[in-house]
Amino acid sequence: MMGITITAASASASMVYLAHNGNQNTMWLPFCQQFGNFCQTASGAVVGSLIAGTFLMFIIILSAFALK
């Protein structure tokens, strides 16, 4: 579960980066200038996903020590 959570957070982080900065090679403009509220919500979701992944990692390490 931790791996899936971190993978999903990484994928969404790359999409939020693309939304904020755009891509000059493909002529994609950053659309956060038009949809500011969406970008704030998406950035908050990415931070929440990374916190959840860190929490799951902590629980796994704690369980490993408890089983030892």
All heavy atoms as a GROMACS GRO file, in nm:
protein
  500
    1MET      N    1   0.082  -0.120   0.000
    1MET     CA    2   0.000   0.000   0.000
    1MET      C    3   0.086   0.126   0.000
    1MET      O    4   0.049   0.225  -0.062
    1MET     CB    5  -0.092   0.001   0.122
    1MET     CG    6  -0.220  -0.081   0.108
    1MET     SD    7  -0.307  -0.056  -0.044
    1MET     CE    8  -0.392   0.093  -0.015
    2MET      N    9   0.197   0.119   0.073
    2MET     CA   10   0.284   0.236   0.077
    2MET      C   11   0.339   0.266  -0.062
    2MET      O   12   0.344   0.381  -0.104
    2MET     CB   13   0.398   0.218   0.175
    2MET     CG   14   0.484   0.341   0.188
    2MET     SD   15   0.644   0.313   0.258
    2MET     CE   16   0.720   0.212   0.136
    3GLY      N   17   0.380   0.161  -0.132
    3GLY     CA   18   0.435   0.180  -0.267
    3GLY      C   19   0.333   0.239  -0.362
    3GLY      O   20   0.364   0.328  -0.442
    4ILE      N   21   0.211   0.192  -0.354
    4ILE     CA   22   0.105   0.245  -0.442
    4ILE      C   23   0.075   0.390  -0.406
    4ILE      O   24   0.056   0.474  -0.496
    4ILE     CB   25  -0.022   0.157  -0.430
    4ILE    CG1   26   0.006   0.020  -0.491
    4ILE    CG2   27  -0.141   0.223  -0.498
    4ILE    CD1   28  -0.104  -0.081  -0.468
    5THR      N   29   0.073   0.422  -0.278
    5THR     CA   30   0.046   0.559  -0.235
    5THR      C   31   0.155   0.655  -0.281
    5THR      O   32   0.126   0.763  -0.333
    5THR     CB   33   0.031   0.565  -0.082
    5THR    OG1   34  -0.070   0.474  -0.041
    5THR    CG2   35  -0.004   0.704  -0.036
    6ILE      N   36   0.281   0.614  -0.265
    6ILE     CA   37   0.391   0.699  -0.307
    6ILE      C   38   0.393   0.714  -0.459
    6ILE      O   39   0.420   0.823  -0.512
    6ILE     CB   40   0.526   0.644  -0.255
    6ILE    CG1   41   0.529   0.649  -0.103
    6ILE    CG2   42   0.644   0.718  -0.314
    6ILE    CD1   43   0.530   0.788  -0.044
    7THR      N   44   0.364   0.606  -0.531
    7THR     CA   45   0.360   0.612  -0.678
    7THR      C   46   0.250   0.706  -0.726
    7THR      O   47   0.272   0.786  -0.817
    7THR     CB   48   0.338   0.472  -0.736
    7THR    OG1   49   0.442   0.385  -0.690
    7THR    CG2   50   0.338   0.474  -0.886
    8ALA      N   51   0.133   0.697  -0.665
    8ALA     CA   52   0.023   0.786  -0.703
    8ALA      C   53   0.056   0.932  -0.669
    8ALA      O   54   0.024   1.022  -0.748
    8ALA     CB   55  -0.104   0.743  -0.632
    9ALA      N   56   0.120   0.954  -0.557
    9ALA     CA   57   0.158   1.091  -0.519
    9ALA      C   58   0.261   1.146  -0.616
    9ALA      O   59   0.256   1.264  -0.653
    9ALA     CB   60   0.211   1.093  -0.377
   10SER      N   61   0.355   1.063  -0.660
   10SER     CA   62   0.457   1.109  -0.754
   10SER      C   63   0.396   1.142  -0.889
   10SER      O   64   0.433   1.243  -0.952
   10SER     CB   65   0.564   1.002  -0.771
   10SER     OG   66   0.626   0.974  -0.650
   11ALA      N   67   0.304   1.059  -0.935
   11ALA     CA   68   0.238   1.086  -1.063
   11ALA      C   69   0.156   1.214  -1.057
   11ALA      O   70   0.158   1.296  -1.150
   11ALA     CB   71   0.151   0.968  -1.103
   12SER      N   72   0.085   1.233  -0.948
   12SER     CA   73   0.004   1.355  -0.937
   12SER      C   74   0.093   1.477  -0.917
   12SER      O   75   0.057   1.586  -0.963
   12SER     CB   76  -0.097   1.342  -0.824
   12SER     OG   77  -0.033   1.320  -0.702
   13ALA      N   78   0.208   1.461  -0.854
   13ALA     CA   79   0.300   1.574  -0.840
   13ALA      C   80   0.353   1.619  -0.976
   13ALA      O   81   0.367   1.739  -1.001
   13ALA     CB   82   0.416   1.536  -0.748
   14SER      N   83   0.379   1.524  -1.065
   14SER     CA   84   0.426   1.564  -1.199
   14SER      C   85   0.316   1.635  -1.277
   14SER      O   86   0.343   1.728  -1.352
   14SER     CB   87   0.477   1.442  -1.275
   14SER     OG   88   0.371   1.354  -1.305
   15MET      N   89   0.191   1.595  -1.257
   15MET     CA   90   0.080   1.663  -1.326
   15MET      C   91   0.059   1.804  -1.270
   15MET      O   92   0.032   1.898  -1.346
   15MET     CB   93  -0.049   1.582  -1.312
   15MET     CG   94  -0.050   1.454  -1.390
   15MET     SD   95  -0.044   1.484  -1.567
   15MET     CE   96   0.120   1.430  -1.606
   16VAL      N   97   0.074   1.820  -1.140
   16VAL     CA   98   0.060   1.953  -1.080
   16VAL      C   99   0.174   2.043  -1.126
   16VAL      O  100   0.154   2.161  -1.154
   16VAL     CB  101   0.053   1.942  -0.926
   16VAL    CG1  102   0.066   2.078  -0.861
   16VAL    CG2  103  -0.077   1.877  -0.885
   17TYR      N  104   0.294   1.987  -1.138
   17TYR     CA  105   0.408   2.065  -1.190
   17TYR      C  106   0.379   2.112  -1.332
   17TYR      O  107   0.405   2.226  -1.367
   17TYR     CB  108   0.535   1.980  -1.184
   17TYR     CG  109   0.654   2.049  -1.247
   17TYR    CD1  110   0.724   2.145  -1.175
   17TYR    CD2  111   0.694   2.021  -1.376
   17TYR    CE1  112   0.833   2.210  -1.232
   17TYR    CE2  113   0.802   2.085  -1.433
   17TYR     CZ  114   0.871   2.179  -1.361
   17TYR     OH  115   0.978   2.244  -1.419
   18LEU      N  116   0.325   2.022  -1.413
   18LEU     CA  117   0.290   2.058  -1.550
   18LEU      C  118   0.180   2.165  -1.554
   18LEU      O  119   0.184   2.255  -1.637
   18LEU     CB  120   0.246   1.934  -1.627
   18LEU     CG  121   0.217   1.951  -1.774
   18LEU    CD1  122   0.343   1.993  -1.849
   18LEU    CD2  123   0.162   1.822  -1.832
   19ALA      N  124   0.086   2.155  -1.461
   19ALA     CA  125  -0.021   2.255  -1.456
   19ALA      C  126   0.032   2.391  -1.415
   19ALA      O  127  -0.014   2.494  -1.464
   19ALA     CB  128  -0.129   2.210  -1.358
   20HIS      N  129   0.130   2.393  -1.327
   20HIS     CA  130   0.186   2.521  -1.281
   20HIS      C  131   0.281   2.583  -1.383
   20HIS      O  132   0.282   2.705  -1.400
   20HIS     CB  133   0.261   2.503  -1.149
   20HIS     CG  134   0.172   2.499  -1.030
   20HIS    ND1  135   0.112   2.610  -0.976
   20HIS    CD2  136   0.130   2.395  -0.953
   20HIS    CE1  137   0.039   2.577  -0.873
   20HIS    NE2  138   0.047   2.446  -0.856
   21ASN      N  139   0.361   2.501  -1.450
   21ASN     CA  140   0.466   2.554  -1.536
   21ASN      C  141   0.442   2.536  -1.685
   21ASN      O  142   0.504   2.605  -1.765
   21ASN     CB  143   0.601   2.490  -1.501
   21ASN     CG  144   0.641   2.520  -1.359
   21ASN    OD1  145   0.616   2.629  -1.310
   21ASN    ND2  146   0.700   2.425  -1.293
   22GLY      N  147   0.358   2.443  -1.724
   22GLY     CA  148   0.338   2.416  -1.866
   22GLY      C  149   0.458   2.344  -1.926
   22GLY      O  150   0.547   2.299  -1.856
   23ASN      N  151   0.458   2.332  -2.059
   23ASN     CA  152   0.568   2.267  -2.130
   23ASN      C  153   0.592   2.345  -2.258
   23ASN      O  154   0.507   2.349  -2.348
   23ASN     CB  155   0.533   2.122  -2.160
   23ASN     CG  156   0.649   2.045  -2.217
   23ASN    OD1  157   0.750   2.102  -2.254
   23ASN    ND2  158   0.634   1.913  -2.221
   24GLN      N  159   0.706   2.408  -2.267
   24GLN     CA  160   0.736   2.492  -2.383
   24GLN      C  161   0.760   2.410  -2.510
   24GLN      O  162   0.733   2.458  -2.620
   24GLN     CB  163   0.858   2.579  -2.353
   24GLN     CG  164   0.836   2.679  -2.242
   24GLN     CD  165   0.725   2.778  -2.274
   24GLN    OE1  166   0.708   2.818  -2.389
   24GLN    NE2  167   0.649   2.815  -2.174
   25ASN      N  168   0.810   2.287  -2.497
   25ASN     CA  169   0.838   2.205  -2.615
   25ASN      C  170   0.710   2.167  -2.689
   25ASN      O  171   0.710   2.157  -2.812
   25ASN     CB  172   0.914   2.079  -2.576
   25ASN     CG  173   1.052   2.111  -2.523
   25ASN    OD1  174   1.111   2.212  -2.560
   25ASN    ND2  175   1.103   2.027  -2.436
   26THR      N  176   0.604   2.141  -2.616
   26THR     CA  177   0.478   2.102  -2.679
   26THR      C  178   0.379   2.218  -2.687
   26THR      O  179   0.264   2.197  -2.725
   26THR     CB  180   0.413   1.987  -2.599
   26THR    OG1  181   0.395   2.027  -2.464
   26THR    CG2  182   0.499   1.863  -2.605
   27MET      N  183   0.423   2.337  -2.648
   27MET     CA  184   0.341   2.459  -2.652
   27MET      C  185   0.219   2.450  -2.559
   27MET      O  186   0.113   2.504  -2.587
   27MET     CB  187   0.295   2.491  -2.795
   27MET     CG  188   0.410   2.506  -2.893
   27MET     SD  189   0.516   2.645  -2.854
   27MET     CE  190   0.424   2.774  -2.930
   28TRP      N  191   0.233   2.375  -2.447
   28TRP     CA  192   0.128   2.371  -2.346
   28TRP      C  193   0.149   2.486  -2.251
   28TRP      O  194   0.254   2.500  -2.189
   28TRP     CB  195   0.131   2.240  -2.269
   28TRP     CG  196   0.088   2.121  -2.346
   28TRP    CD1  197   0.032   2.119  -2.469
   28TRP    CD2  198   0.099   1.986  -2.305
   28TRP    NE1  199   0.007   1.991  -2.508
   28TRP    CE2  200   0.048   1.906  -2.409
   28TRP    CE3  201   0.148   1.923  -2.192
   28TRP    CZ2  202   0.043   1.769  -2.401
   28TRP    CZ3  203   0.143   1.787  -2.184
   28TRP    CH2  204   0.090   1.711  -2.287
   29LEU      N  205   0.050   2.567  -2.237
   29LEU     CA  206   0.057   2.680  -2.146
   29LEU      C  207   0.020   2.636  -2.005
   29LEU      O  208  -0.059   2.543  -1.988
   29LEU     CB  209  -0.036   2.790  -2.192
   29LEU     CG  210  -0.008   2.849  -2.331
   29LEU    CD1  211  -0.116   2.947  -2.369
   29LEU    CD2  212   0.128   2.914  -2.333
   30PRO      N  213   0.074   2.700  -1.904
   30PRO     CA  214   0.032   2.666  -1.767
   30PRO      C  215  -0.112   2.710  -1.745
   30PRO      O  216  -0.148   2.825  -1.770
   30PRO     CB  217   0.129   2.744  -1.679
   30PRO     CG  218   0.191   2.845  -1.766
   30PRO     CD  219   0.180   2.798  -1.906
   31PHE      N  220  -0.197   2.617  -1.706
   31PHE     CA  221  -0.338   2.654  -1.692
   31PHE      C  222  -0.376   2.691  -1.549
   31PHE      O  223  -0.493   2.713  -1.521
   31PHE     CB  224  -0.431   2.544  -1.746
   31PHE     CG  225  -0.422   2.412  -1.679
   31PHE    CD1  226  -0.498   2.384  -1.569
   31PHE    CD2  227  -0.339   2.314  -1.729
   31PHE    CE1  228  -0.492   2.261  -1.508
   31PHE    CE2  229  -0.332   2.191  -1.669
   31PHE     CZ  230  -0.408   2.164  -1.559
   32CYS      N  231  -0.278   2.703  -1.461
   32CYS     CA  232  -0.308   2.751  -1.326
   32CYS      C  233  -0.341   2.900  -1.325
   32CYS      O  234  -0.400   2.949  -1.230
   32CYS     CB  235  -0.192   2.722  -1.232
   32CYS     SG  236  -0.188   2.553  -1.177
   33GLN      N  237  -0.300   2.970  -1.430
   33GLN     CA  238  -0.334   3.111  -1.440
   33GLN      C  239  -0.484   3.129  -1.460
   33GLN      O  240  -0.542   3.229  -1.418
   33GLN     CB  241  -0.258   3.174  -1.555
   33GLN     CG  242  -0.108   3.168  -1.537
   33GLN     CD  243  -0.034   3.201  -1.665
   33GLN    OE1  244  -0.093   3.219  -1.770
   33GLN    NE2  245   0.099   3.207  -1.655
   34GLN      N  246  -0.548   3.032  -1.522
   34GLN     CA  247  -0.692   3.041  -1.549
   34GLN      C  248  -0.775   2.975  -1.440
   34GLN      O  249  -0.884   3.020  -1.409
   34GLN     CB  250  -0.724   2.975  -1.683
   34GLN     CG  251  -0.655   3.043  -1.798
   34GLN     CD  252  -0.662   2.960  -1.925
   34GLN    OE1  253  -0.701   2.844  -1.922
   34GLN    NE2  254  -0.625   3.020  -2.036
   35PHE      N  255  -0.724   2.864  -1.385
   35PHE     CA  256  -0.798   2.788  -1.286
   35PHE      C  257  -0.718   2.783  -1.156
   35PHE      O  258  -0.666   2.679  -1.117
   35PHE     CB  259  -0.823   2.645  -1.336
   35PHE     CG  260  -0.893   2.639  -1.468
   35PHE    CD1  261  -0.823   2.605  -1.583
   35PHE    CD2  262  -1.027   2.669  -1.478
   35PHE    CE1  263  -0.887   2.598  -1.705
   35PHE    CE2  264  -1.092   2.663  -1.600
   35PHE     CZ  265  -1.022   2.629  -1.713
   36GLY      N  266  -0.710   2.893  -1.087
   36GLY     CA  267  -0.629   2.902  -0.966
   36GLY      C  268  -0.679   2.814  -0.854
   36GLY      O  269  -0.600   2.752  -0.782
   37ASN      N  270  -0.811   2.806  -0.834
   37ASN     CA  271  -0.866   2.726  -0.725
   37ASN      C  272  -0.840   2.578  -0.746
   37ASN      O  273  -0.810   2.506  -0.650
   37ASN     CB  274  -1.016   2.752  -0.712
   37ASN     CG  275  -1.071   2.697  -0.584
   37ASN    OD1  276  -0.999   2.677  -0.488
   37ASN    ND2  277  -1.201   2.673  -0.582
   38PHE      N  278  -0.847   2.531  -0.870
   38PHE     CA  279  -0.818   2.391  -0.900
   38PHE      C  280  -0.674   2.357  -0.865
   38PHE      O  281  -0.646   2.252  -0.806
   38PHE     CB  282  -0.844   2.360  -1.047
   38PHE     CG  283  -0.789   2.228  -1.091
   38PHE    CD1  284  -0.853   2.110  -1.057
   38PHE    CD2  285  -0.672   2.222  -1.164
   38PHE    CE1  286  -0.802   1.989  -1.096
   38PHE    CE2  287  -0.620   2.101  -1.204
   38PHE     CZ  288  -0.685   1.983  -1.170
   39CYS      N  289  -0.582   2.444  -0.899
   39CYS     CA  290  -0.441   2.417  -0.874
   39CYS      C  291  -0.409   2.417  -0.726
   39CYS      O  292  -0.326   2.338  -0.680
   39CYS     CB  293  -0.354   2.518  -0.948
   39CYS     SG  294  -0.354   2.489  -1.126
   40GLN      N  295  -0.475   2.502  -0.649
   40GLN     CA  296  -0.454   2.501  -0.504
   40GLN      C  297  -0.505   2.372  -0.444
   40GLN      O  298  -0.441   2.312  -0.357
   40GLN     CB  299  -0.524   2.620  -0.440
   40GLN     CG  300  -0.458   2.752  -0.471
   40GLN     CD  301  -0.538   2.869  -0.415
   40GLN    OE1  302  -0.648   2.853  -0.365
   40GLN    NE2  303  -0.480   2.987  -0.424
   41THR      N  304  -0.620   2.325  -0.491
   41THR     CA  305  -0.677   2.200  -0.441
   41THR      C  306  -0.591   2.081  -0.480
   41THR      O  307  -0.566   1.991  -0.398
   41THR     CB  308  -0.819   2.182  -0.496
   41THR    OG1  309  -0.897   2.297  -0.462
   41THR    CG2  310  -0.885   2.059  -0.438
   42ALA      N  311  -0.543   2.079  -0.604
   42ALA     CA  312  -0.458   1.970  -0.649
   42ALA      C  313  -0.325   1.967  -0.574
   42ALA      O  314  -0.275   1.860  -0.539
   42ALA     CB  315  -0.434   1.981  -0.799
   43SER      N  316  -0.269   2.084  -0.548
   43SER     CA  317  -0.144   2.090  -0.471
   43SER      C  318  -0.165   2.039  -0.329
   43SER      O  319  -0.080   1.968  -0.274
   43SER     CB  320  -0.090   2.232  -0.468
   43SER     OG  321  -0.059   2.276  -0.597
   44GLY      N  322  -0.277   2.072  -0.270
   44GLY     CA  323  -0.309   2.022  -0.136
   44GLY      C  324  -0.326   1.872  -0.134
   44GLY      O  325  -0.286   1.804  -0.039
   45ALA      N  326  -0.385   1.817  -0.240
   45ALA     CA  327  -0.402   1.672  -0.249
   45ALA      C  328  -0.268   1.602  -0.261
   45ALA      O  329  -0.247   1.494  -0.204
   45ALA     CB  330  -0.491   1.638  -0.366
   46VAL      N  331  -0.174   1.661  -0.334
   46VAL     CA  332  -0.041   1.601  -0.348
   46VAL      C  333   0.030   1.601  -0.213
   46VAL      O  334   0.090   1.500  -0.173
   46VAL     CB  335   0.042   1.677  -0.454
   46VAL    CG1  336   0.187   1.635  -0.448
   46VAL    CG2  337  -0.015   1.652  -0.592
   47VAL      N  338   0.021   1.710  -0.140
   47VAL     CA  339   0.084   1.716  -0.008
   47VAL      C  340   0.020   1.614   0.085
   47VAL      O  341   0.091   1.543   0.159
   47VAL     CB  342   0.072   1.859   0.050
   47VAL    CG1  343   0.113   1.863   0.196
   47VAL    CG2  344   0.156   1.955  -0.031
   48GLY      N  345  -0.110   1.600   0.080
   48GLY     CA  346  -0.179   1.500   0.162
   48GLY      C  347  -0.138   1.358   0.127
   48GLY      O  348  -0.120   1.273   0.216
   49SER      N  349  -0.119   1.330   0.000
   49SER     CA  350  -0.075   1.197  -0.042
   49SER      C  351   0.066   1.166   0.006
   49SER      O  352   0.095   1.054   0.048
   49SER     CB  353  -0.080   1.186  -0.194
   49SER     OG  354  -0.211   1.201  -0.241
   50LEU      N  355   0.154   1.265  -0.002
   50LEU     CA  356   0.290   1.243   0.046
   50LEU      C  357   0.295   1.225   0.197
   50LEU      O  358   0.373   1.144   0.248
   50LEU     CB  359   0.380   1.358   0.001
   50LEU     CG  360   0.407   1.363  -0.149
   50LEU    CD1  361   0.481   1.492  -0.185
   50LEU    CD2  362   0.484   1.242  -0.195
   51ILE      N  363   0.211   1.296   0.269
   51ILE     CA  364   0.202   1.277   0.414
   51ILE      C  365   0.149   1.138   0.445
   51ILE      O  366   0.200   1.070   0.536
   51ILE     CB  367   0.116   1.387   0.478
   51ILE    CG1  368   0.190   1.520   0.473
   51ILE    CG2  369   0.079   1.353   0.622
   51ILE    CD1  370   0.107   1.639   0.515
   52ALA      N  371   0.049   1.092   0.370
   52ALA     CA  372  -0.005   0.957   0.393
   52ALA      C  373   0.100   0.850   0.365
   52ALA      O  374   0.111   0.752   0.438
   52ALA     CB  375  -0.127   0.935   0.304
   53GLY      N  376   0.180   0.869   0.259
   53GLY     CA  377   0.287   0.774   0.229
   53GLY      C  378   0.392   0.770   0.338
   53GLY      O  379   0.440   0.663   0.376
   54THR      N  380   0.426   0.885   0.392
   54THR     CA  381   0.523   0.892   0.502
   54THR      C  382   0.467   0.825   0.626
   54THR      O  383   0.539   0.753   0.697
   54THR     CB  384   0.560   1.038   0.531
   54THR    OG1  385   0.606   1.099   0.412
   54THR    CG2  386   0.666   1.049   0.638
   55PHE      N  387   0.341   0.846   0.652
   55PHE     CA  388   0.276   0.784   0.768
   55PHE      C  389   0.274   0.632   0.753
   55PHE      O  390   0.302   0.559   0.849
   55PHE     CB  391   0.135   0.839   0.783
   55PHE     CG  392   0.062   0.785   0.903
   55PHE    CD1  393   0.102   0.819   1.030
   55PHE    CD2  394  -0.047   0.701   0.886
   55PHE    CE1  395   0.035   0.769   1.141
   55PHE    CE2  396  -0.114   0.651   0.995
   55PHE     CZ  397  -0.074   0.685   1.124
   56LEU      N  398   0.244   0.582   0.633
   56LEU     CA  399   0.245   0.438   0.610
   56LEU      C  400   0.386   0.380   0.627
   56LEU      O  401   0.402   0.270   0.679
   56LEU     CB  402   0.190   0.406   0.472
   56LEU     CG  403   0.039   0.416   0.457
   56LEU    CD1  404  -0.001   0.404   0.310
   56LEU    CD2  405  -0.031   0.309   0.538
   57MET      N  406   0.487   0.454   0.581
   57MET     CA  407   0.624   0.408   0.599
   57MET      C  408   0.659   0.399   0.747
   57MET      O  409   0.723   0.302   0.791
   57MET     CB  410   0.722   0.503   0.528
   57MET     CG  411   0.864   0.454   0.527
   57MET     SD  412   0.982   0.568   0.453
   57MET     CE  413   0.901   0.623   0.308
   58PHE      N  414   0.617   0.496   0.824
   58PHE     CA  415   0.641   0.494   0.968
   58PHE      C  416   0.572   0.375   1.034
   58PHE      O  417   0.629   0.308   1.120
   58PHE     CB  418   0.592   0.626   1.031
   58PHE     CG  419   0.603   0.629   1.180
   58PHE    CD1  420   0.728   0.638   1.241
   58PHE    CD2  421   0.491   0.622   1.259
   58PHE    CE1  422   0.738   0.641   1.379
   58PHE    CE2  423   0.500   0.625   1.396
   58PHE     CZ  424   0.624   0.634   1.456
   59ILE      N  425   0.449   0.345   0.992
   59ILE     CA  426   0.376   0.232   1.048
   59ILE      C  427   0.445   0.100   1.013
   59ILE      O  428   0.454   0.009   1.096
   59ILE     CB  429   0.230   0.232   0.999
   59ILE    CG1  430   0.153   0.345   1.065
   59ILE    CG2  431   0.161   0.099   1.028
   59ILE    CD1  432   0.013   0.362   1.014
   60ILE      N  433   0.498   0.088   0.892
   60ILE     CA  434   0.568  -0.033   0.851
   60ILE      C  435   0.695  -0.053   0.934
   60ILE      O  436   0.724  -0.163   0.981
   60ILE     CB  437   0.600  -0.029   0.701
   60ILE    CG1  438   0.472  -0.044   0.620
   60ILE    CG2  439   0.700  -0.136   0.662
   60ILE    CD1  440   0.488  -0.018   0.474
   61ILE      N  441   0.771   0.053   0.953
   61ILE     CA  442   0.893   0.043   1.034
   61ILE      C  443   0.858   0.010   1.179
   61ILE      O  444   0.923  -0.075   1.242
   61ILE     CB  445   0.974   0.174   1.024
   61ILE    CG1  446   1.029   0.189   0.882
   61ILE    CG2  447   1.086   0.177   1.127
   61ILE    CD1  448   1.090   0.324   0.854
   62LEU      N  449   0.754   0.072   1.232
   62LEU     CA  450   0.711   0.044   1.368
   62LEU      C  451   0.666  -0.101   1.382
   62LEU      O  452   0.696  -0.167   1.482
   62LEU     CB  453   0.598   0.140   1.406
   62LEU     CG  454   0.557   0.143   1.552
   62LEU    CD1  455   0.672   0.197   1.636
   62LEU    CD2  456   0.435   0.231   1.568
   63SER      N  457   0.596  -0.154   1.283
   63SER     CA  458   0.552  -0.294   1.287
   63SER      C  459   0.671  -0.389   1.279
   63SER      O  460   0.669  -0.495   1.343
   63SER     CB  461   0.458  -0.322   1.170
   63SER     OG  462   0.341  -0.246   1.181
   64ALA      N  463   0.772  -0.354   1.201
   64ALA     CA  464   0.891  -0.439   1.191
   64ALA      C  465   0.961  -0.448   1.326
   64ALA      O  466   1.006  -0.556   1.367
   64ALA     CB  467   0.985  -0.384   1.086
   65PHE      N  468   0.972  -0.336   1.397
   65PHE     CA  469   1.034  -0.340   1.528
   65PHE      C  470   0.947  -0.415   1.630
   65PHE      O  471   0.999  -0.482   1.719
   65PHE     CB  472   1.062  -0.199   1.580
   65PHE     CG  473   1.184  -0.137   1.518
   65PHE    CD1  474   1.176  -0.015   1.453
   65PHE    CD2  475   1.308  -0.200   1.525
   65PHE    CE1  476   1.287   0.042   1.397
   65PHE    CE2  477   1.420  -0.144   1.470
   65PHE     CZ  478   1.410  -0.022   1.404
   66ALA      N  479   0.815  -0.405   1.616
   66ALA     CA  480   0.726  -0.475   1.708
   66ALA      C  481   0.734  -0.626   1.685
   66ALA      O  482   0.725  -0.704   1.781
   66ALA     CB  483   0.583  -0.426   1.689
   67LEU      N  484   0.750  -0.670   1.563
   67LEU     CA  485   0.760  -0.813   1.535
   67LEU      C  486   0.895  -0.870   1.575
   67LEU      O  487   0.906  -0.990   1.604
   67LEU     CB  488   0.736  -0.839   1.386
   67LEU     CG  489   0.593  -0.824   1.339
   67LEU    CD1  490   0.586  -0.837   1.188
   67LEU    CD2  491   0.502  -0.926   1.408
   68LYS      N  492   0.996  -0.787   1.579
   68LYS     CA  493   1.129  -0.834   1.617
   68LYS      C  494   1.130  -0.862   1.764
   68LYS      O  495   1.175  -0.954   1.818
   68LYS     CB  496   1.234  -0.728   1.581
   68LYS     CG  497   1.374  -0.776   1.605
   68LYS     CD  498   1.470  -0.669   1.565
   68LYS     CE  499   1.610  -0.720   1.593
   68LYS     NZ  500   1.709  -0.618   1.568
   0.00000   0.00000   0.00000
